[in-house]
Every structure is written in C-alpha cells, then in structure tokens.
C-alpha cells in the first residue's frame, strides 16, 4: 500500500511540474468571444453560469435575450429581483419563430435587440454581455452575421467578454470566436414525452 501511495505521489508531482510549466506560459488576458452552440441542452444554462460568476465577483454585466419571449424564467426573475444593480437584463424577443409566425416583426425585434446589445457591449463598464439565442436570429437572417463579426472585431472593448448562444452558429462566427463549445445531444427526455420543467429548462 505504501509503495502504491509513493508511486501515485511521484506521478502526481511530475504531472504538477508539467502543468506548472505550461501555466507559466499563459500570461495574456483579453476579453473573449465565446460561442455556445449545438443541438444539446445547456447552451444558455452554461452562459448564465458565467453571468452569475460575474455577479458574484461584483462585475457589471448584461443579458440580451433575442428570441425568448416574456415567459418567466428562474435566471431572469432572480437577476431582476436581486441583482439588477449589477446585471442589466433585456428580453427583446417575442417567442420562437414558429410561435410568432410574423417574419417582419421578428426581424424588427431582432434588430432592436442587436442595437441594444451593441450599446451594452460598447460600455466598458460591462465586463460580460450575454447574447442569448442570437445564433437563432442570425440563422434566420434576421441579423447579418458579417455585421455581428465586424462589430465584435472592431468595436468590442479589449477586456469585455461576449457570450453568444444558440444552435447552428454560423461558420463566420465560429472562426471569429476565441472559445467555442458545441453541446452534443446524446439523450433528451422530450423524446420520451416529457415536457420542459421548472428548474431544468427555465
């Protein structure tokens, strides 16, 4: 048992030394463009996890929801009720496209959301801005992906993080991003007839 413990300790010491060497080379800091995409659940949930980290560190942040309508969600209700002084929150959509069934209205709302997003990103006080479901608006050409990429490259303050969520992220956005995570769907209760539930989906 002692031999095994010693061998483990030596292995971990080597691993730590290698890791410390790698970490010593990682000294730069910058505001990241972060994309959460894919067919799996968790894109917005992970993004809100980062927003709550910012709130916990008393870092100014903001959220713009592009598609989701006025329905109550846990994260929105909590932020508006308890943390509105730290995190601005704007729900600019009126629901998913199959619910609204009005393309011109969807484009109008998405355009207004993008204008609000640009305003919030330009403000260097905001250390992180979450653009929730913007990839859906881009996918349906409610917003031009090239406008989004150009703005992020040219006008985003150097130390501001911007998180963009939604499935089917365009290649141009993925190319421009610093961090891209694709949520892969393995299994989902919806396929077994189970509806979205409080605390899991909203």
C-alpha positions in Angstrom: 0.0 0.0 0.0 2.8 2.4 0.9 4.6 1.6 -2.4 1.4 2.3 -4.3 0.9 5.6 -2.4 4.5 6.7 -3.1 4.2 5.8 -6.8 1.0 7.9 -7.0 2.6 10.8 -5.2 5.6 10.8 -7.7 3.3 10.5 -10.7 1.2 13.5 -9.4 4.4 15.5 -8.7 5.5 15.0 -12.3 2.1 16.0 -13.6 2.1 19.1 -11.4 5.5 20.2 -12.6 4.5 19.7 -16.2 1.3 21.6 -15.6 3.1 24.5 -13.8 5.5 24.8 -16.8 2.5 25.1 -19.2 0.7 27.6 -16.9 3.8 29.8 -16.7 3.5 30.5 -20.4 -0.2 31.6 -20.1 0.1 35.2 -19.1 -2.1 37.2 -21.5 -5.6 38.4 -20.7 -8.3 39.6 -23.1 -12.0 39.9 -23.5 -13.2 36.7 -25.1 -15.8 36.0 -27.8 -17.5 32.8 -26.5 -19.9 30.7 -28.6 -22.2 28.0 -27.1 -23.9 26.1 -29.9 -25.0 22.6 -30.8 -28.2 20.5 -30.6 -27.7 19.5 -26.9 -29.2 21.2 -23.9 -27.1 23.6 -21.8 -26.1 26.4 -24.0 -27.9 29.2 -22.2 -27.6 27.4 -18.8 -23.7 27.4 -19.1 -23.8 31.0 -20.3 -25.9 32.1 -17.3 -23.4 30.2 -15.1 -20.8 32.7 -16.3 -23.1 35.7 -15.8 -23.7 34.5 -12.2 -19.9 34.3 -11.7 -19.6 37.9 -12.8 -22.4 38.9 -10.4 -20.6 37.0 -7.6 -17.4 39.0 -8.3 -19.4 42.2 -8.4 -18.5 42.7 -12.1 -21.0 44.7 -14.2 -22.6 42.5 -16.8 -25.7 42.4 -19.1 -28.0 40.0 -20.8 -30.0 40.4 -24.1 -32.4 37.7 -25.0 -33.1 37.6 -28.7 -35.8 35.0 -29.1 -37.3 34.1 -25.8 -40.5 35.9 -25.0 -41.9 37.3 -21.8 -42.3 33.9 -20.0 -40.9 33.8 -16.5 -37.6 32.0 -16.1 -35.6 31.4 -12.9 -32.5 33.2 -14.1 -34.3 36.3 -15.3 -36.5 36.5 -12.2 -33.6 36.1 -9.9 -31.4 38.7 -11.7 -34.2 41.3 -11.9 -35.3 40.7 -8.3 -31.9 40.6 -6.6 -29.1 41.7 -8.9 -30.4 44.4 -11.3 -27.8 46.8 -10.0 -25.0 44.6 -11.3 -26.7 42.9 -14.3 -28.9 44.7 -16.8 -31.4 42.3 -18.4 -33.4 42.8 -21.6 -35.9 40.3 -23.1 -36.3 41.6 -26.6 -37.9 38.7 -28.4 -41.5 37.7 -28.5 -41.0 33.9 -28.7 -39.7 31.4 -31.1 -40.3 31.9 -34.8 -42.9 29.2 -35.0 -44.9 30.9 -32.3 -44.8 34.5 -33.7 -45.3 33.5 -37.3 -44.5 37.0 -38.4 -41.1 37.4 -40.1 -41.2 41.1 -40.4 -41.9 41.5 -36.7 -39.2 39.0 -35.8 -36.7 41.0 -37.9 -37.8 44.2 -36.3 -37.4 42.8 -32.8 -34.1 41.1 -33.5 -32.7 44.4 -35.0 -33.8 46.2 -31.9 -32.1 43.6 -29.7 -28.9 43.8 -31.7 -28.9 47.6 -31.3 -29.3 47.2 -27.5 -26.6 44.6 -27.5 -24.1 46.9 -29.3 -24.9 49.7 -26.8 -24.2 47.3 -23.8 -21.0 45.9 -25.4 -19.6 49.4 -26.2 -19.9 50.3 -22.5 -16.6 49.3 -21.0 -18.2 49.1 -17.5 -19.9 45.8 -18.7 -17.3 43.1 -18.2 -19.5 40.4 -19.8 -22.5 40.6 -22.2 -24.6 37.5 -22.9 -26.5 37.5 -26.2 -28.9 34.7 -25.6 -30.2 32.8 -28.7 -28.6 35.3 -31.1 -27.5 32.4 -33.2 -31.1 31.7 -34.0 -31.7 35.3 -35.1 -28.5 35.0 -37.3 -29.5 31.6 -38.7 -32.8 33.0 -40.0 -31.1 36.1 -41.4 -32.8 38.5 -39.0 -29.3 39.8 -38.3 -26.4 39.7 -40.7 -23.6 37.5 -39.3 -21.0 39.7 -41.0 -22.3 42.8 -39.2 -22.0 40.8 -35.9 -18.5 39.6 -36.6 -17.3 43.0 -37.8 -18.7 44.8 -34.8 -17.1 42.3 -32.3 -13.7 42.6 -34.1 -13.7 46.4 -34.4 -15.8 47.8 -31.6 -15.8 45.4 -28.6 -13.7 46.8 -25.8 -10.5 44.9 -25.3 -11.4 43.4 -22.0 -15.1 42.7 -22.5 -16.3 39.1 -22.8 -19.2 38.5 -25.1 -21.1 35.2 -25.0 -23.3 34.2 -27.9 -25.7 31.2 -27.6 -28.0 29.2 -29.8 -27.8 26.2 -32.1 -26.4 26.3 -35.7 -23.8 29.0 -35.1 -22.5 30.3 -38.4 -19.0 29.4 -39.6 -18.0 33.1 -39.7 -18.9 33.5 -36.0 -17.1 30.3 -35.0 -14.0 31.5 -36.9 -14.1 34.8 -35.1 -14.6 33.3 -31.6 -11.9 32.6 -29.0 -13.8 29.8 -27.3 -16.5 27.6 -29.0 -18.3 24.8 -27.2 -20.7 22.5 -29.1 -23.3 20.9 -26.9 -23.9 17.4 -28.2 -27.3 15.7 -27.8 -27.0 12.2 -26.5 -30.4 11.7 -24.9 -33.3 14.1 -24.1 -36.5 13.5 -22.0 -38.5 15.5 -24.6 -38.2 12.5 -26.9 -39.8 10.3 -24.2 -42.8 12.7 -24.0 -41.6 14.7 -21.0 -42.2 18.5 -21.3 -39.8 21.3 -20.2 -39.8 21.6 -16.4 -39.1 24.4 -13.9 -35.6 24.2 -12.6 -34.3 22.3 -15.5 -35.3 24.2 -18.6 -36.4 27.5 -17.1 
